[in-house]
Amino acid sequence: MKKLLLTFFVVLCFAFVSFAAEILLEEPVIVTSAGQSPGALQFTVVAKMVSLDYKFDKLYKAEDVDMSQFKTFVIVVGASGKGLGAAGIDIEVEINRVLALAREAKDNGLKIVICNLEGASRRGESSDKIVTTLAPLASVYFVKSDANEDGFFTNLSEEAGVPMATFEMTVGLKDVLAQYFGK
Amino acid sequence: MRKAILVSLMALMIVSMFAVNPLNLYGRDAEGRNGVVAAAKPEASEVGVKILEMGGNAVDAAIATAFALGVLEPNASGLGGGGFMIIQLAHMDEAVVIDFRETAPSAAGPTFFNLDERNRVINNETIIGGKSSGVPGEVAGLLYALENFGTMSRAQVIQPAIEWAEKGIPVTVNLFSIINDNYEKIMMMENGAELYLKDGGIPYEIGETIVLKDLADTLRIIVEKGKDGFYKGEIAEKIVAEVQKRGGVITLEDLANYDLQIRKPVVGTYRDYTILSVPPASSGGTHIIELLNIMENFDLATLGDNTPETLHLWSEAMKLIFADRSKYMADTAFVDVPLTGLTSKEYARTLAAKIDPNKPMESVAAGDPWQYESGSTTHLSVMDKEGNMVAITKSINYFFGSGVVVPGTGIIMNNHMDDFVPTPGSANSVEPGKRPLSSMSPTLVLDPQGRPYMTLGSPGATRIITTVAQVISNIIDHGMTIQQAILAPRVFRMASGSMSIEGRISINAYNKLLEMGHQLTLRGDYDAYFGGVHGVLYNYDIGILFGGADPRRDGQAFAF
């Protein structure tokens, strides 16, 4: 019984950071929010931990960005009524803004990361709509585990045949970034 | 050893499983024969009950709970804030209100805030940074109550708060979500980020603890030196330095001169129950009574709870009281307010007569109560078997207040200057030493025999007024228990705009309200927007005190 429990917890612990870098991402990186939650700013805190070369603006517009200067586009998804309200935009405007950026990135050969950093608290109708809209353009998913309890991201990842890395705690993204960016 | 680790891991897993459950409706209430404390954190309620068990009175328990809440729920209230308290001990002829609301600094005036050409505040000055902070009143208020109505020493009632600050406060689902929602504000100022985030800016995870050692040290200074330990000397100097560094104007003199106000409660009745609440500088008590006075003109018991007919009446009455609030309410030390008229039954009848039971009013103007003149927060309630009642509502305003965290003290400064009208010419414009208009409404209810019956209150800005009134009505009109009354779905509206309704209101009521012509905003099933009520009710028939607490926050009542 003890052995069984021990095995269970060992498996569980490994599952907390379960990923393998099936593609390698390159710098420099451009980061934006999709939904105006604080997740994108939190991403930059973790990015600094691995000295990632990035530029960040939560409201980048496609017409203002020269995507050819970058190799990877990170979209941190999280719909926040408060954040959208502060930015003076609604969810449709936000989706169109990010979609235009993602298309521009794809045209310029960037890899596109869709990241859920805030977990289950950023699963909901609006956040899910952002993810599914962007899904055809995704190169890889970085997902906090509790956002994927219903297999939402697993399904998207498997359907598109793109990799997904999960992490149990926010700071666990550091290991994901290190692995995917070869840090 | 291995067994112990396994058991610990399993326990951790179980705790985590429950921790991620966003809403636990069970175990919020408590009942006891001797005393009950209901507060927004279970640990704080437990602190209060332990004080009662040690022989403290209801005031001792309330003050211990209040200091503990400042540690355990630092996002909502604390040493850098202010509030209101109402006390009625069994031997007192009349309840007393302690107004420890913040005051505007002496250098602030009607043109204090920078406005753009459309009179909009620039750079969120009323909300973030030093200008948004008023002179805090919490320490003065809590210690005044303890010294004048309590029986225990500062050390006895503050020690539990110190212990929690040192042990660390649990990050619940609710606190995690609040920190995340206010992440950018916390990140704006390095002192806040150092305290409430980890690893240079990552939010603590659910189940982790946040240790507040500086706050423990500040509380120790208050234990040792009393009020002067906060309003004079090293702590005061640190507050002034940080607030001014962040653009504010609070001075050492402002802190040294902070003066709480002792007031008579505003008094009304609702279907033979007596309602005692706080007068201005809070608008809350007055408008709760005005709202209940209007609703008394309708047979809500027959109309039913949360039926479209009842919700329509609440909505129309709310329009009327908020029209009056915006026209008349302000700090009575600076402005004449028609308090007697606003709480008059006759005036309420004229307002009730304006309500069409079948369709909503399109526009509402303030009434004329002078004709009848002849007069982001937390709440805790304590009541004991002697009938001693204490209700405290206190706040730093928005969650995490102004974002200004005083280095080395753990103090988060309030942003209650945002409760002033930022332009000159209003009854509630900024003036030196003035108290900004509040909605905080700690409230006591006496039964038709005049006996202590219930203590309650809520956070939630202007929703406090309507939420407290709806909970009172749920109990008196619809016969609910205090916990049922707290759980029941709520509605809110101002004088104009749409009516906000909580998600659990029936689809039939929703459709009928639309049909009647209401504009509706559908909110979450248990939405913190509608406040978080904590109350205690005494059932004399069985001699038991019932505590109710709100799942819209982390509320839980404790009893013994």
Interface residues (C-beta under 8 A of the other chain):
Chain A: K2 L5 L6 F9 S37 P38 L41 Q42 V45 V46 K48 M49 S80 K82 E118 A120 S121 D146 M169 T170 V171
Chain B: R2 K3 L6 L9 M10 V20 F176 S177 N180 D181 Y183 E184 M187 K198 D199 G200 G201 I202 P203 E205
